């Protein structure tokens, strides 16, 4: 069975494999420190875990909750739209979680049952500063 650290490392590797993000990691950074040269950025932070036991005789269904912090700084270009940068970053994150098995699930190479976007995304497009932030929830269903 894969460990939580192995799973989170595989999730980060999937994000990096998109080739879209300039900066990535498993520790969030101060958005003010992410400039145009470090953008777009994606930082994955495990925000918790849920355990559901359908019966005392069955193993728990374990789900890692991961928050993907997406940062983008479009700089001083008045024609660049921070919201557009966020849309592209979310699409890159969706591409990282594309199905890798015939069952239609992203399994991170067979490490997990499924990894998928789930829940409400929160955005701060920051039209005045050009710095955009989105927090996108990812669930990772562990075997």
Beta strands, then each sheet from edge to edge (+ up, - down):
strand 1: 23-25
strand 2: 41-52
strand 3: 61-73
strand 4: 114-117
strand 5: 122-124
strand 6: 131-142
sheet 1: 1+ 2+ 3- 6+ 4-
sheet 2: 1+ 2+ 3- 6+ 5-
end
